[in-house]
């Protein structure tokens, strides 16, 4: 029972006890002659009795399993509440009867009074017990919060101080308990005291919950979350007002499912989504749908193809939606993330606030959608479905599934691609084609932009006024619903006005502007001063090659390389003063605007394309050739970015006030801001190495050599600090070489190993750790290990099962590289509570890229425990569980079946995993690291799950065929083992659809028959020997 609810119950019990006692101790004359005296007491007794019944019948009054001491207190309080109800009933009935009942009460007064005193003493004792436990818990929470004060925001520090003060008040309130009238009797609380304690405890509990919610919600936020939304232009005044007279308005008020906003490229879809998702009138309409503004949750996400990886992925979508909902409605946090909430309550702040996996986010959203306890109605606004960078069909399926929840609806926008037409644009689907509705909006925008220019004629004559109107109409006609075209053309006309153009001059300028967006972009770039064409082309190539929007600081470095090609190689190491950095940024910003004619823009110190259509244009083959023609023959955009990172890291301080530039976490794992930048640079170097051009590969090789020397110098000079595990004696070059092994730079590493056989000698642990551990990135998910790098290490004798040279305090279990990889890669299937279609990138690529196969072929032990504890999963048992998981996407099916073969060839056991930990003090493996039925053979566990899959497999033919393929391989692996084949037969009959069951059962029967024949043959052979020894193995092979 919740402690606050306990105090409510205790207060009601004490109210009954005090009321009954008051009636008992009053004189007979008073109680018989004054109804004015009795009635208020009896009314309060009745109210308290009803409150007790309400609390006892409340579902929140139940205790969770396992809380033995709490259950004891709960049981005792329930018994006290039952006695309380009997007393209140007796006194209430006495009020309605003759004086006979009251006389009987008086006759037994000493006995009743003593029982009431004992009742008060009992509930006081239990209240004390519960309060002490709760105060202890709250004290630990406050201490834990205070221990992390360096990392807290100022407002959090203030709230921690307030909690500490309230906790002291609560402690004093508990200690101010009065002494019983009889000195020998235990002290008791009064009802008034308990009510006051309840108020204080409720306030503390609310503050505690707020802190927990804030910590968890903060972990959902990410730096680039608001960037795309903020960079979308605000709607021009009076634009899009038609939306509230359209079918969209009715959908906001009472509709459900999905509403699709379709439109041509550049038609203003994102601006419209920003407008409608924030408009007060839209919120009012949605509140009508929800029934109340209090239970309405609005969330949004703006996909951005030219943005950071998270901005165009599932990760970004899910985190944005969950952040918006939980930030504005923190009460749902315990429902959407019970594991993190439990961790926060236990003071495990790091666990509560650790980065979210896509699968965990998906499970949280499904709880929002389908858990009955969620008290919200939610509307999601999701812009730019076409800017999601993966499978759009899967995206449509997931969004449609989510929008089928009765408490969720979605407003979606995208270009009118066939996949979106199919999913959201058919008959009986809600949609608007925005480019057909914005003619008046474009006209108002164009007129306002021109009329606000000081040189625009004010219509001094009717003819001039008519010509102005004609020009505006011409622009609107040519725009044909494309707002971006109207914006760029109007900007050009304003430049003409600034140059003194008259109306006829503006008309000639308009005629000279292409109506096609891409041709307009090229026209704008051709107007750049020819002397600046190389820099223009270089800037645009860098923007096109960027894996995410790059810092303005990197663009300064890019431009500097055009003036001084080896600047990054030779610039001195040392942080530039703030004033110098500010001037460099301003200079780079002016230069980018001048040389790209506004097709690039700066957002939060990063450079982005003005619009998705601009990036599409720059990426076309014709435009790529046009830009290359303006650049030096040996220019490579990827090398340019990697070189810019070198100059940036040498001239910017990489240490953070709380985090060192490089944080070594042991066994090849590094993190920190410097490592994040280094990994970004190496990703671009790896892209450059993919070039067929020998000159580019040579340039990249030379650049990487310079990088290693520069990292060495930066560490030795103190420009970059290394902290963490095993830092003493750490070679300054080691972090660079460790990160190198996580990137697709196999030719470079192969050359280094050939020329320097001692290349790995500086490693303090096996190089496989570095090669198999995820890289640290500022955003996005680490890709799979590089198979070429692994082959180099394994061919040189690398052992996947090797144990580390030392066990650090942070991980006393010290697993092998193989277990580190397997545990981390398969962790995407941990902590899930609902269907999920999105395995992580690292799992997908490792499975389909043959990483498991390669390691198993080089001796990786499939039966190695995932953790050195009692009853753990082995690598193979966890892998086998995944086969029947609803979370395994169909894109993994082929790779999984092939990898299963590799596990079985390597000796994967289908029996009971061998115990490797025998110490009586060892912990039991928990969660997804432990087997739920540790004494079962793997075959039996697999078959147990398979038996319950009939409905799911019948509805999913592809998954049914996949499960059939897995089961077939397992049956063949169990050749000759009758008991296991019988398990399969029963499971197949019960869990597989008929189409898959028939051939599988035939296979089982065939294996059993073959095993029977072989057994009989062996018996005959033994009989023919007549007791003599059988022939030696080298001459004998069984049939």
PyMOL commands that set and color helices and strands:
alter all, ss='L'
color gray80, all
select helices_A, chain A and resi 3-25+28-33+35-57+59-61+68-96+99-107+109-147+149-151+154-175+191-220+227-231+241-245+247-254+269-278+280-290+293-295+309-312+314-328+330-336+338-345+349-352+358-370+385-387+392-403+418-424+434-436+439-451+462-479+483-498+503-511+517-526+530-545+552-563+567-570+578-596+612-618+621-629+637-651+673-689+694-716+734-740+746-755+767-772+787-795+817-829+841-848+851-857+875-883+890-905+927-929+938-946+950-954+957-973+978-991+994-1025+1033-1035
alter helices_A, ss='H'
color red, helices_A
select strands_A, chain A and resi 257-262+296-302+377-383+408-414+430-433+550-551+600-603+606-609+662-664+670-671+722-724
alter strands_A, ss='S'
color yellow, strands_A
deselect
rebuild
show_as cartoon
